Amino acid sequence: MSDVPLTWRRLLTFFVPLGLSASLVTLSHVIISRTLATSASPETVIASYALASSLLAVTERPSTLLRQTCSALVRDKLSFRALTFVTYVFLVCVLLIGGLIVYTPIGRGIFGTLFGVDRALLPSVLAVYGVLMFVSVFSVIRNIYQGIIITNNRTKWLTIGMIIRLAGMYLLSLYFVHVYGVKSGIVGAVIFVAGMVIEAGVSFLEGRNIARKMPAKKEGHPVETRGDVFRFYKPLLYSSFVAMFIGPALNIMLGKTDGVALAISSFAVAGSLMQLTLSFFIYIHQIVLNYYKVDPLLVRRFALAIGFIPAALVAVIAYTPLGYWVFGHVMNVEGQLLEESLRTLRAFILYPLVMPWLDYGNGLILLGGQTKVMLRSQLANAICTIGCLLLLIALVPHWNGMVGALAQSLGLLAEATIIFLVVRRMGREPKLNRPAA
């Protein structure tokens, strides 16, 4: 980092563009949903896209971890080359897995058995995923160069890239709606891939420019080989595999409540609103990664200043009349679903209270190179979530969506507990050492 003193203004200048770019992501989904809704059979088209996207959310998760890996490890051209090799290996694996899903019976087994997709809809879902699988490729390119951009305090380019991406997706959606026509869920996949290509392009151009100016070898920087990167990244990758089980477990157990459809829909509605309030605050770990060593006291104060905002927003919506307006007018929810969604959101209150501090703790863990801890913490999350689901379904199945909200929140608390027990053991000043084998 530079020798310029760390100030509140500098932290805000770094953090706000990150938060804006994360919040703007939600608009990309709105553009796609509205485009697909103009088709002759919107239910089928939207369903095929949504089901394919649900698998993409699982397969793309490991690529997003490359951003944190790059931010934590890359400080010179030598460490960047090491990361690039790991990236190539990952890209080959992504394309191989995508090909197996689309062109072999494995895909039919995953969507037909695990996701319960109707046999008649399977070809459409697989066709959509055949396009969406390339999102992960460009997501990897975007994430490694965004890691460099973030480390060099050029975060405004993340917001710029997202704005250009949204503009491109919107123009492409207009073409499909008014010229080509919306005939299948593949349209949504093409728009999404095009948006990712645009954002990856912007990130590549700016990030590559910064990478060229990095020193060949930064004195004292311990990351030099592919093995260093693999040892740091592998536990993150394994933790993402553990996290895969939480979503399906929630859906399965919500299917055992007294009001299945109401439980699943209220959980989805309340969860989407809760995640929207959190979206601006998911980069606290980057503040820690980039500035904790510069001024740990100011970083802690900054985290304290913003860390309670998501919980406060959720509380205001969940426990005041504003909630009826938000769910009724903004999200177009009404009747029994509105009431159940409000109750579920109230049960979610612990989640936005814990999440910013978990992100802060994860930043300290990443800064200390102790990524194996994140595998243990994710295991704690999964075990606690599934255990709470089983207990709540047995005792209070009439709570419906609240069952999922409470279980997911308590699972997150278990994850945060593991992280902060380790942080406490590491001490207040974690140092980036060569990751242990």
DAMOBEL-V644933 format. One record per residue. N is the residue number from 1. D_CENTER is the distance of its C-alpha to the mean C-alpha in Angstrom with 1 decimal. Layout:
BEGIN
N:D_CENTER, N:D_CENTER
END
This chain:
BEGIN
1:26.5, 2:29.4, 3:32.3, 4:31.8, 5:31.6, 6:28.3, 7:28.4, 8:26.5, 9:26.7, 10:25.2, 11:22.2, 12:21.7, 13:22.3, 14:19.6, 15:17.0, 16:17.6, 17:16.8, 18:13.3, 19:12.8, 20:14.5, 21:12.5, 22:9.2, 23:11.5, 24:13.1, 25:10.4, 26:11.5, 27:14.9, 28:14.2, 29:13.8, 30:16.9, 31:18.8, 32:18.3, 33:19.1, 34:22.2, 35:23.3, 36:23.3, 37:25.1, 38:28.1, 39:28.9, 40:32.0, 41:30.2, 42:26.8, 43:26.2, 44:26.4, 45:24.6, 46:21.6, 47:21.6, 48:21.7, 49:18.7, 50:16.6, 51:17.6, 52:16.8, 53:13.4, 54:12.7, 55:13.6, 56:11.7, 57:8.4, 58:10.0, 59:11.7, 60:9.1, 61:6.8, 62:9.8, 63:10.1, 64:7.2, 65:9.2, 66:12.1, 67:11.3, 68:11.9, 69:14.7, 70:16.3, 71:16.2, 72:17.8, 73:20.3, 74:21.4, 75:24.4, 76:26.9, 77:27.7, 78:28.4, 79:25.0, 80:23.3, 81:25.5, 82:24.5, 83:20.8, 84:21.8, 85:23.6, 86:20.7, 87:18.7, 88:21.6, 89:21.7, 90:18.0, 91:18.7, 92:21.8, 93:20.1, 94:17.5, 95:20.5, 96:22.6, 97:20.3, 98:19.8, 99:23.5, 100:24.3, 101:22.2, 102:23.9, 103:27.4, 104:28.2, 105:28.7, 106:25.5, 107:23.5, 108:25.9, 109:25.7, 110:21.9, 111:21.9, 112:25.3, 113:25.3, 114:21.8, 115:20.6, 116:24.1, 117:24.4, 118:27.9, 119:30.0, 120:31.0, 121:27.4, 122:26.4, 123:27.7, 124:25.8, 125:22.4, 126:23.1, 127:24.2, 128:21.0, 129:19.0, 130:21.5, 131:20.3, 132:16.5, 133:16.7, 134:17.5, 135:14.1, 136:12.9, 137:16.1, 138:15.6, 139:11.9, 140:13.5, 141:16.1, 142:14.0, 143:12.0, 144:15.2, 145:17.1, 146:14.6, 147:15.0, 148:18.7, 149:18.6, 150:16.8, 151:19.2, 152:22.1, 153:21.3, 154:20.9, 155:17.8, 156:19.6, 157:19.0, 158:15.3, 159:16.5, 160:19.4, 161:17.4, 162:15.2, 163:18.6, 164:20.3, 165:17.7, 166:18.0, 167:21.8, 168:22.0, 169:20.1, 170:22.3, 171:25.4, 172:24.6, 173:24.1, 174:27.5, 175:29.1, 176:28.0, 177:29.1, 178:32.4, 179:33.4, 180:32.0, 181:31.1, 182:28.1, 183:29.4, 184:26.4, 185:22.6, 186:22.9, 187:23.2, 188:19.6, 189:18.5, 190:20.7, 191:19.5, 192:15.8, 193:17.0, 194:19.3, 195:16.8, 196:14.7, 197:18.1, 198:19.1, 199:16.1, 200:16.5, 201:20.2, 202:20.0, 203:17.9, 204:20.3, 205:23.4, 206:22.6, 207:21.1, 208:24.0, 209:26.4, 210:25.2, 211:25.2, 212:28.8, 213:29.9, 214:28.5, 215:31.3, 216:32.1, 217:31.9, 218:31.0, 219:33.6, 220:32.4, 221:28.8, 222:28.5, 223:26.0, 224:28.3, 225:27.8, 226:25.4, 227:26.0, 228:24.6, 229:21.3, 230:21.2, 231:22.1, 232:19.2, 233:16.6, 234:17.9, 235:17.1, 236:13.4, 237:13.7, 238:15.7, 239:13.4, 240:10.7, 241:13.7, 242:14.7, 243:11.5, 244:12.4, 245:15.4, 246:14.1, 247:13.2, 248:16.5, 249:18.4, 250:17.5, 251:18.7, 252:21.7, 253:22.8, 254:22.4, 255:24.8, 256:27.4, 257:27.6, 258:30.6, 259:29.1, 260:26.6, 261:25.8, 262:25.7, 263:23.5, 264:20.8, 265:21.0, 266:21.1, 267:18.2, 268:16.1, 269:17.6, 270:17.3, 271:13.7, 272:12.7, 273:14.9, 274:13.7, 275:10.0, 276:11.7, 277:13.7, 278:10.9, 279:9.0, 280:11.9, 281:11.8, 282:8.5, 283:10.6, 284:13.4, 285:13.2, 286:14.1, 287:17.1, 288:18.2, 289:17.9, 290:19.9, 291:22.3, 292:22.9, 293:25.7, 294:27.2, 295:27.6, 296:26.0, 297:27.8, 298:26.5, 299:22.9, 300:23.4, 301:25.1, 302:22.4, 303:19.8, 304:22.4, 305:23.0, 306:19.5, 307:18.0, 308:19.9, 309:19.2, 310:16.3, 311:18.6, 312:21.5, 313:20.1, 314:19.2, 315:22.7, 316:24.5, 317:23.1, 318:23.6, 319:27.0, 320:28.8, 321:30.2, 322:27.4, 323:25.3, 324:27.8, 325:27.6, 326:23.8, 327:23.6, 328:26.9, 329:26.8, 330:23.2, 331:21.7, 332:25.1, 333:25.2, 334:28.6, 335:31.0, 336:30.1, 337:26.5, 338:26.3, 339:28.0, 340:25.9, 341:22.6, 342:24.0, 343:24.9, 344:21.5, 345:19.9, 346:22.6, 347:21.7, 348:18.0, 349:19.5, 350:18.9, 351:15.1, 352:14.7, 353:17.6, 354:16.2, 355:12.6, 356:13.7, 357:16.2, 358:14.1, 359:12.0, 360:15.5, 361:16.8, 362:14.2, 363:15.3, 364:18.8, 365:18.2, 366:16.7, 367:19.7, 368:22.0, 369:20.9, 370:20.7, 371:17.6, 372:19.6, 373:19.2, 374:15.5, 375:16.6, 376:19.1, 377:17.0, 378:14.5, 379:17.8, 380:19.1, 381:16.2, 382:16.8, 383:20.5, 384:20.7, 385:18.6, 386:20.7, 387:23.9, 388:23.4, 389:22.8, 390:26.0, 391:27.9, 392:26.9, 393:27.7, 394:31.0, 395:31.9, 396:30.5, 397:29.4, 398:30.5, 399:27.6, 400:25.5, 401:22.0, 402:22.6, 403:22.7, 404:19.0, 405:18.0, 406:20.3, 407:19.4, 408:15.6, 409:16.6, 410:19.2, 411:17.0, 412:14.6, 413:18.0, 414:19.2, 415:16.3, 416:17.0, 417:20.7, 418:20.6, 419:18.7, 420:21.3, 421:24.2, 422:23.4, 423:22.9, 424:26.3, 425:27.9, 426:26.7, 427:28.3, 428:27.4, 429:27.4, 430:25.2, 431:26.3, 432:24.5, 433:26.7, 434:26.7, 435:24.3, 436:26.6, 437:27.2
END
